[in-house]
């Protein structure tokens, strides 16, 4: 492993443990050259690579980091815990690999991201949706906010039905 501080290629593992239900191995390492410590994560790579079919019909290998980058951009400066975002990304990735054998459209990935963002943070959802839907004007954004507000009212009404008198 290359040290992120001095770029030396000699380290030792100090601690190793499973995390995320045994799906990921977390390793604490110490660089032999500079003695600084850093953490690495190992994740099992799927044997069959999932291809993403883009809007223009081109295909490229699934890249978890693209989902992560778009979610983090949408959630920028929002008070959403890092572990929540990480879990969201893990769920989306696992779901896609479970439901699709070879190919998945970007539209489906975007919809899965929006479903989770809508539940996590309305502002992050609108930010993501504005890129995903490519809103052209304020009316498009306003329509999306109205739909979100209607959904929130429905949830509150359903919750009040289950409250005891």
C-alpha positions in Angstrom: 0.0 0.0 0.0 1.4 3.4 -0.9 1.5 5.9 2.0 -0.7 8.9 1.4 1.8 11.1 3.3 5.2 10.2 1.9 4.3 7.9 -1.0 6.6 5.1 0.3 5.5 1.6 -0.6 6.4 -0.1 2.7 3.9 -0.4 5.6 2.7 -2.7 8.3 -0.8 -3.6 9.4 -1.4 -2.5 13.0 -5.1 -3.5 13.3 -7.5 -5.3 11.1 -11.2 -5.8 11.6 -14.4 -6.5 9.7 -16.9 -3.7 9.5 -20.3 -3.1 7.8 -21.5 -6.6 8.7 -18.4 -8.3 7.5 -18.6 -6.9 4.0 -15.7 -4.6 4.4 -12.3 -5.1 6.1 -10.9 -2.0 7.8 -7.1 -2.0 8.3 -5.0 0.5 10.3 -1.6 0.7 8.8 1.7 2.4 9.7 4.2 3.6 7.2 7.7 2.2 7.9 9.3 5.3 6.3 7.5 8.2 8.0 5.7 6.4 10.9 2.4 8.0 10.1 -0.8 6.0 10.4 -3.6 5.7 7.9 -6.7 3.5 7.3 -7.6 1.4 4.3 -10.7 -0.5 3.5 -11.0 -3.7 1.5 -14.3 -4.6 -0.3 -15.1 -7.7 -2.3 -15.2 -6.9 -6.0 -18.1 -8.4 -7.9 -17.0 -11.1 -10.2 -19.2 -9.9 -13.0 -18.7 -6.3 -13.8 -21.9 -4.3 -14.1 -22.0 -1.9 -17.0 -23.8 1.4 -16.9 -25.8 2.3 -20.1 -25.6 6.1 -20.5 -28.3 8.2 -22.1 -26.4 8.3 -25.4 -26.2 4.5 -25.5 -22.5 4.2 -24.5 -21.5 1.7 -21.9 -19.0 2.1 -19.1 -18.1 0.0 -16.0 -20.1 0.7 -12.9 -18.1 3.2 -10.7 -19.2 3.5 -7.1 -17.2 6.7 -6.8 -19.5 8.5 -9.3 -22.5 7.8 -7.1 -20.6 8.9 -4.1 -19.4 12.1 -5.7 -22.9 13.1 -6.9 -24.5 12.3 -3.5 -21.8 14.2 -1.6 -22.2 17.2 -4.0 -26.0 17.2 -3.4 -25.5 16.9 0.3 -22.7 19.6 0.5 -22.9 21.6 3.7 -26.0 19.7 4.9 -26.0 18.1 8.3 -26.1 14.5 7.2 -23.8 12.2 9.0 -21.0 10.6 7.0 -22.1 7.1 8.0 -25.6 7.8 6.7 -24.2 8.8 3.3 -21.9 5.8 3.3 -24.7 3.4 4.1 -26.9 5.0 1.4 -24.1 4.4 -1.2 -23.6 0.9 0.0 -27.3 0.1 -0.2 -27.6 1.5 -3.8 -24.6 -0.4 -4.9 -25.7 -3.7 -3.4 -29.2 -3.3 -4.8 -27.9 -2.7 -8.3 -25.6 -5.7 -8.2 -28.4 -7.9 -6.8 -31.1 -6.8 -9.3 -29.0 -6.4 -12.5 -26.7 -9.0 -13.9 -24.9 -7.2 -16.7 -26.3 -3.7 -17.4 -28.2 -0.9 -15.7 -29.3 2.4 -17.1 -28.2 5.6 -15.6 -31.8 6.6 -15.3 -32.4 3.7 -12.8 -29.3 4.6 -10.8 -30.5 8.3 -10.6 -33.9 7.2 -9.4 -32.5 5.0 -6.7 -30.3 7.9 -5.5 -33.3 10.3 -5.5 -35.5 7.9 -3.5 -32.9 7.8 -0.7 -32.1 11.5 -0.8 -35.8 12.3 -0.6 -36.0 10.4 2.7 -32.7 11.7 4.1 -32.9 15.5 3.3 -35.3 17.4 1.1 -32.7 20.1 0.1 -30.2 17.5 -1.0 -33.0 15.8 -3.0 -33.8 19.1 -4.8 -30.1 19.7 -5.5 -29.7 16.2 -7.0 -33.0 16.4 -8.9 -32.1 19.8 -10.4 -29.1 18.1 -12.1 -30.9 14.8 -12.8 -34.0 16.4 -14.4 -32.0 19.3 -15.8 -34.5 21.9 -14.7 -34.8 24.7 -17.2 -36.5 27.3 -15.1 -37.9 28.1 -11.6 -41.3 26.6 -12.5 -39.7 23.2 -12.9 -38.1 23.5 -9.5 -41.4 24.8 -8.0 -43.3 21.8 -9.3 -40.8 19.4 -7.7 -41.0 21.3 -4.4 -44.8 21.1 -4.5 -44.7 17.3 -5.0 -42.3 17.0 -2.1 -44.5 19.1 0.1 -47.6 17.0 -0.8 -45.6 13.9 0.1 -44.6 15.3 3.4 -48.3 16.2 4.2 -49.3 12.6 3.3 -46.8 11.2 5.7 -47.8 13.5 8.5 -51.5 12.6 7.9 -50.7 8.9 8.0 -48.7 9.3 11.2 -51.6 11.2 12.9 -54.0 8.3 12.0 -51.8 5.9 14.0 -51.5 8.1 17.1 -53.5 7.0 20.1 -56.2 9.5 21.3 
